[in-house]
Amino acid sequence: MLNRDERQQPASSVSLADAKVRFISGSCLRRLVESLHKRALQCHWLAFFPDPGRPSFLLALLLREPNSRVRANLLDLLASLFQGSKAFLLLAEDFGVPKTAFTPLSTRLAGSLREMHRQILQALLAERSQATQAQLLRCVGQLAGNVPYQKLRPGLVTKIFKVASPFLLSESPDVKSAALQCFGQLASLEGPAFEVSHCLLQDCLRSPAASPMLTGFHTPLLGPQTAPFESSWLVQHCLRVAHPRGDGWQNDDTPSGSAAAAAGQSQQQAALEPTAVRVEALATLRWLVLRYWNFVSPVSEQLRLTLQLCLLPESNRAVRAASVRALDALLTSLPPAEAAAPVWSAFLPALLSCLQPAAHYSVRSAAAECLALLDDASSANLPSELLGDAFQALLALCQDGLNTVRAAAVRALGAWTALSPIRFENNGRRLLALVWRFADLCAGIESLVVRAQAAWSLAQASEALLALSEQSRYPPSPPLLSEADLVRLFLAGMNLCADAPKVRENAARLLGNLFCLAALCSDYLESAASGSGGRGHLRACMEQAATGLANLVTPGGADSASARVRWNASLAIRCAFGRLPVGEPWTLCLHSALLGALQTDKYFKVKIHAACALLTLQERRQFGDLAAASEQQPSNPMARLIGSVIGCARHVRSMDIPFSEQTHKTVLDYLLCLLLLRACSLLSPGDADAVSPLLSDVANDASGEIGPIDLLASQLSRLWTAQAALVWDSGAQVRQAFFLGRGGGSSASLSTSTTSTGAAASLLEPDFAVEALDAAEANLTAAAGAAAGIGGGGDCCQRLLELLAGARAEQALHATSLASAFRQTYD
């Protein structure tokens, strides 16, 4: 575009006659950038934006180019370069001086980003064309969305606020909307929360140069526990732009006849801003509500008034859609202490008007998505007539001609199945009608988006039916579902198992709930298990559903296409276990599928859910019998379980585990230890020949890294070989004491569910690891006392107690983070 000599010449020497050449060159380069893969473009990033010591020809040309058309073309090229660059720019970091002999890439990228900010903001200040100003502001917003400010020294966000804030008062609607879009992008960032909060407290519109530069970082994020804040200047400006009548900034002590009151009244009578500016103001308000609620809460009443005015039927459709999205953020960000019922009472009539066929499709879909947030406590305080009208409007939208509107309405109805007015109306008949509506949508709709939402809603409705059936057992009442209904739902779930992955993950949830529903109707379950009378169809459906779940959870199976499908199938099997008939061949296939996922699946979440599902089995016969048919059970079931646990530990040890997955690995190791102890607690004398070689191989294997499973298996092998005759002949009580914690026959002892299932369930609690270690230490202490009573096993228990002491010391460092990560990921 410019050779090296021309770059060093003054701006006056750049001939205007070459503007067409530069324009065509920039267009060709932009087309080349857009055609390249983003990873291939990363190799040339420093050629476009070199280190601060060397000027960037692209940014230098942007500053020196006299032709506005060429400058706009260069900005299009910059936008193409910024698009998709977030993953690469995450490498940038400039905290501290590098101690190596060379400059690392992270430091070079950080310096390049700082220089880029400086030159683009300088070009923005020097620009006189309003169209190019708007384009520059959008370019700054796009750059801000890709830069990892939390890994850079503070100051860049403050510079953007100082330079971009005067453009909020520009006469051009394009410039104002671009400036609001830039601020909305900054408000949506999670990293620089402290620096953005500092800028929100400074009135940049009055004194943009009065904001001092930040020098610190690592400040706690703002939350509900902090002190009350004043309203931000940006919040006030967005409210004024969205609708002037919603602006109520007079203080209580302001005289009614003062000049400020007169100015406020004249401002309320001012004309509305253009639609594009109001939409961007509402979008910025949405991010401020989500990220910085403390700055919005002082003016929450003005915010509600503004949104009510923007939701009026005579408002523009784009403004109404943006207002509904802002209302969605408001309902999400309300603190738990503040009742959401008054907000719903105020906005439900407006949302109901947005659901009418006369409204635009974007308004109808946004309103349906917002109605999906209605909670049970708020719905109980709403007028039943208004709630019924909204329900009928959502039902009507399920027949809408646009798939986006139909999908939003179906999801909202699925969320409403958890509401008490819907669930308990007419003894659950309305809920049952929704179930059949969702089942028909799953079978008769060609759109994948609608089918996926209908499958999710059908799974939600089955959970609501399950909860309602649980409550109707006491006192006993006739079941909601007949055998024909169960068969119909099982067939619908099996049909969904052959659909796309987004549908199959909810089909797994549905089948798990259906097994629980069938179990609650005990006469149906017994008839299905016996196959007597005319109810053999239900038995066949349950058998096919179990096979379908096994195919979903099997790694590489015919119906398994994503990890999300497999872990949802594992969760469904976990719900179904304990409800299924014991010893049936079609239940053993579920065990085999879980063992295969535990041993060979490459995703930690699938392994963890499979281990949790296996931990729900509490009896020896649930794993199969030694006398079972060879084609259904090719090997000893307990040997397969122990072998799968050991194989899973070895498979995890051979994986290249990133640092972000270490928490999952710790949780999996803990569950594998519980599963191994559970398997050993269920052993019988007939399992000795099959299990003993497995434990001996682990004890004798000295190659590679030694993990907790290897240590535990080797200790169990030592106990097995040293006290085999004593344990199996006269020491059965010691075996139960060691594996289950039953230290004395008549004393109050811990059950199997307390040590394994209960410990696995306690993973969802904040102090799950501490409680699990306490339970394990108590069990092993009792086992050591019982083993010493008959002269053996005390050394093994002592060694395990030492391992627990080390685990406790390590767990004390990160118990809280581990628990929160598990709760957020696996709940």
C-alpha positions, 0 to 999 in steps of 0.5 A, spaced: 500 500 500 505 504 501 512 503 501 517 504 506 520 511 503 513 513 503 511 511 510 517 516 512 514 522 508 510 527 511 503 527 510 503 532 504 507 528 500 502 523 499 498 524 493 491 524 492 491 522 485 493 515 488 487 514 493 484 510 488 490 505 488 490 505 495 482 504 496 483 498 491 489 495 495 485 495 501 479 492 498 484 486 496 487 486 502 480 485 506 478 480 501 484 476 503 483 477 510 476 475 510 478 468 506 483 466 510 482 462 516 483 465 523 489 461 525 492 462 519 492 469 520 495 469 527 501 468 524 501 475 520 498 479 526 505 482 528 506 484 521 499 488 521 501 491 528 508 490 530 511 492 537 511 499 539 518 500 537 516 499 530 510 503 527 504 499 524 503 501 516 496 500 517 495 505 523 499 510 520 496 510 514 489 511 517 492 517 521 495 520 514 490 518 509 486 525 507 481 521 503 475 519 507 473 513 503 480 510 503 479 511 511 473 508 511 476 502 507 481 501 512 477 501 518 473 495 514 480 492 514 481 493 521 474 490 523 476 484 519 482 483 522 479 484 529 473 479 528 475 472 531 481 474 534 479 473 541 482 467 542 489 469 540 489 476 543 488 472 550 495 470 550 497 478 551 499 479 558 504 485 561 504 484 568 511 484 570 517 485 566 519 478 563 526 475 566 528 471 560 533 473 555 528 474 549 521 477 549 515 472 550 509 473 545 505 475 550 509 481 552 509 483 545 502 482 544 500 486 550 505 492 547 502 491 540 495 492 543 497 498 547 500 501 541 493 500 537 489 503 542 493 509 542 493 510 535 486 508 534 483 513 539 488 518 536 485 517 529 478 518 533 480 525 536 483 527 529 477 525 525 472 530 522 467 526 518 461 523 522 460 517 518 468 515 519 467 517 527 461 512 527 465 507 524 471 508 528 467 507 534 464 501 532 472 499 531 474 501 538 468 497 541 470 491 537 477 491 539 474 492 546 470 485 546 477 481 544 482 484 548 483 481 555 484 487 559 484 483 566 491 481 564 493 488 562 496 493 566 490 498 568 488 504 564 486 502 557 479 502 559 479 509 562 482 512 556 476 509 551 471 512 556 475 519 556 475 519 548 469 516 547 464 519 552 464 526 548 461 523 542 455 521 546 452 528 545 454 528 538 449 531 533 449 525 528 445 519 530 450 514 527 455 517 532 451 517 538 449 509 537 456 507 535 458 510 542 453 507 546 455 500 542 462 501 544 460 503 552 455 497 551 461 492 549 465 495 555 460 494 560 459 487 557 466 485 559 467 481 565 475 482 566 476 490 568 470 490 573 474 495 577 476 499 572 469 500 569 466 501 575 471 507 577 469 510 570 462 509 571 463 513 578 466 519 574 462 524 570 465 523 563 460 528 560 461 534 564 469 533 566 472 528 561 479 529 563 478 529 571 479 522 571 485 519 574 489 513 571 488 507 575 494 504 578 492 498 582 488 491 580 486 485 584 480 489 587 474 485 589 468 485 584 462 489 586 456 485 589 450 485 593 454 485 599 458 492 598 455 499 600 450 503 596 452 506 590 450 513 587 447 512 580 452 512 574 452 518 569 452 512 564 445 509 567 442 516 567 444 518 560 441 511 557 435 512 561 434 519 558 436 517 551 431 511 551 425 515 553 425 522 556 419 521 560 422 516 564 427 521 567 426 523 574 432 526 577 429 531 581 431 530 589 426 530 594 428 537 597 428 540 590 423 546 590 417 545 584 418 552 582 426 552 581 429 552 574 432 545 575 424 543 575 423 547 569 428 544 566 426 537 567 419 538 565 422 541 558 426 535 558 420 530 558 417 534 553 423 533 548 422 529 542 425 522 542 431 520 539 432 516 533 430 509 533 437 506 533 440 510 538 434 508 543 435 501 541 443 501 543 441 505 549 437 500 552 442 494 550 447 498 554 442 498 560 441 491 559 449 490 560 449 495 566 443 491 569 447 485 568 454 486 570 453 493 575 447 492 578 449 497 584 450 503 579 442 501 577 439 500 583 438 507 586 434 508 580 430 502 579 424 505 579 426 510 573 428 504 570 421 500 571 418 507 568 422 507 562 421 500 560 414 501 561 414 507 557 418 503 551 413 497 551 407 501 550 404 498 543 405 505 539 412 504 540 417 502 535 418 494 534 425 495 535 425 499 541 420 494 544 424 488 543 430 491 546 426 493 552 423 486 553 431 484 553 432 489 558 426 487 562 429 480 562 436 482 565 432 486 570 428 480 572 435 476 572 439 481 576 434 483 582 437 481 589 433 475 592 431 479 598 427 484 593 420 481 591 420 480 584 412 479 584 411 487 584 415 487 578 411 481 574 405 485 576 407 491 573 410 488 567 405 482 565 400 486 562 405 489 557 408 483 556 401 480 554 400 485 549 407 483 546 405 476 545 399 478 540 399 477 533 399 484 531 406 485 534 412 484 530 415 477 531 422 479 534 417 482 540 413 476 540 419 471 541 423 476 546 416 476 550 416 469 550 423 468 552 422 473 558 416 470 560 420 463 561 423 467 567 417 467 571 418 463 578 413 460 582 413 465 588 411 470 583 406 466 580 402 465 586 401 472 587 399 474 580 392 474 578 389 468 576 385 471 570 392 475 567 396 468 568 391 464 564 391 469 559 398 469 558 398 461 558 393 461 553 397 466 549 403 462 549 399 456 547 397 460 541 404 462 539 406 454 539 402 454 532 405 460 530 408 460 523 415 462 525 420 457 528 423 462 532 417 464 535 414 457 536 421 455 539 421 461 544 413 459 546 414 452 547 420 453 552 416 458 556 411 453 557 416 448 559 419 452 564 411 454 566 410 446 568 414 448 574 409 453 577 404 451 582 398 454 579 399 450 572 402 444 576 396 443 581 390 446 576 384 441 575 389 435 579 394 436 574 390 435 568 393 442 565 400 439 566 398 432 563 395 436 557 401 440 556 405 433 556 401 431 550 402 438 546 409 437 547 409 430 545 405 432 538 410 437 537 416 433 538 413 428 533 410 433 527 415 439 527 420 439 521 424 445 525 430 442 529 430 448 533 422 447 535 423 440 536 429 441 541 425 446 545 419 441 545 424 435 547 427 440 553 419 442 555 417 435 555 423 433 559 421 438 564 414 436 564 416 429 566 419 432 572 413 436 574 409 430 573 414 426 577 414 431 583 406 431 582 406 423 583 410 423 589 406 428 592 399 424 590 402 418 594 400 421 601 395 420 601 394 415 596 390 417 589 389 414 582 395 415 578 395 421 573 398 416 567 395 410 565 399 404 562 397 406 555 400 413 557 406 410 559 407 406 553 406 412 549 411 417 552 416 411 552 415 410 545 416 418 544 422 418 548 425 412 544 423 416 537 427 422 540 433 418 541 434 417 534 434 425 533 439 430 532 444 431 539 440 437 541 434 433 541 437 426 544 440 430 550 433 431 553 430 424 550 435 421 555 432 426 561 425 424 559 427 416 559 430 417 566 424 420 568 419 415 565 422 410 569 421 413 575 414 415 573 413 407 572 416 405 578 411 410 582 405 406 579 407 399 582 402 395 579 404 397 572 412 396 574 410 389 577 406 387 571 412 389 566 417 385 570 412 379 570 410 380 563 403 377 565 396 379 562 395 384 557 401 388 559 407 385 556 407 392 551 410 396 557 415 391 559 417 391 551 417 399 551 421 399 558 426 394 555 427 398 548 428 404 552 433 401 557 437 399 550 436 406 548 439 409 554 445 404 553 446 406 546 446 414 548 451 413 554 456 408 550 462 412 547 462 411 540 455 408 540 450 408 534 446 414 537 452 417 541 454 424 538 456 429 543 459 428 550 453 432 552 448 427 550 452 421 554 452 425 560 445 426 560 444 419 559 448 417 565 444 422 569 438 419 566 440 412 568 442 414 575 435 416 576 432 410 573 437 405 578 433 403 584 427 403 580 428 398 575 427 390 576 433 387 579 436 382 575 433 383 568 437 382 562 435 389 559 438 392 566 445 389 565 446 393 559 446 399 562 451 397 567 455 395 561 454 401 558 456 405 564 462 401 565 464 402 558 463 410 559 467 410 565 473 406 562 474 409 555 470 416 555 475 422 554 470 427 557 471 428 565 464 430 566 461 423 562 466 419 567 464 423 573 456 422 572 457 414 570 461 413 577 455 417 580 450 413 577 454 406 579 454 409 586 447 409 587 447 401 586 447 398 593 446 391 593 450 385 590 444 382 586 444 389 582 450 388 579 448 381 576 449 374 579 454 369 578 449 364 575 447 369 569 447 367 562 454 367 559 451 371 553 448 377 558 454 377 563 461 374 559 465 375 566 464 376 573 460 382 574 464 385 580 471 383 577 468 387 571 467 393 576 473 393 579 477 392 572 473 398 570 475 403 576 482 401 575 482 402 567 479 408 568 484 411 573 490 408 568 486 412 562 486 418 566 493 418 567 495 417 560 491 423 558 494 430 557 490 433 562 490 441 561 490 445 568 483 447 567 481 440 568 485 438 574 479 440 578 475 435 574 480 430 575 480 430 583 473 429 583 473 423 579 479 420 583 475 421 589 469 418 586 473 412 583 475 411 591 468 411 593 466 406 587 472 401 589 470 401 596 463 400 594 465 394 590 469 391 595 464 391 600 459 387 596 464 382 594 462 374 596 467 368 596 465 366 589 469 373 587 475 371 590 478 368 583 476 373 579 478 379 583 484 377 586 489 378 580 486 385 578 488 387 585 495 383 585 497 386 578 496 393 581 500 392 587 505 389 583 505 394 577 511 399 579 511 403 572 508 410 571 505 415 576 502 412 582 495 415 583 490 414 589 486 408 586 493 405 585 495 406 593 488 404 595 488 398 590 495 395 593 493 396 600 486 392 599 491 387 595 495 386 601 489 385 606 486 380 601 492 376 601 494 377 608 488 375 611 484 372 606 482 366 610 480 370 616 476 375 612 472 370 608 471 365 613 471 368 620 472 375 619 466 377 615 464 382 620 471 385 619 470 386 612 464 389 613 467 394 618 473 395 613 469 397 607 462 400 610 464 402 617 460 397 621 465 397 627 460 393 632 454 388 630 449 392 635 452 399 635 449 404 630 453 403 624 454 407 618 450 404 612 452 403 605 449 409 602 452 413 608 459 411 606 458 411 598 452 414 595 451 419 601 458 421 600 457 422 593 451 426 594 455 430 599 459 432 593 453 438 592 454 441 598 459 446 600 464 442 605 463 435 601 470 433 601 471 435 609 465 431 610 467 425 606 474 425 609 471 425 616 466 419 614 472 415 611 476 416 617 471 414 622 469 408 618 477 406 618 478 407 625 472 403 627 475 398 622 482 398 625 479 396 632 475 390 629 481 388 625 485 388 631 480 384 635 481 378 631 489 379 629 489 382 622 488 388 618 490 393 623 496 395 618 492 396 612 487 401 616 493 405 619 496 406 612 489 408 609 488 413 615 495 416 613 493 417 606 487 420 609 491 425 613 495 427 607 488 428 603 485 432 608 491 437 608 491 437 601 483 438 601 484 444 606 487 448 601 482 448 595 475 445 598 471 451 597 473 452 590 473 444 588 466 444 591 463 450 587 466 448 581 463 441 582 456 444 584 456 449 578 458 444 573 455 437 575 448 439 579 
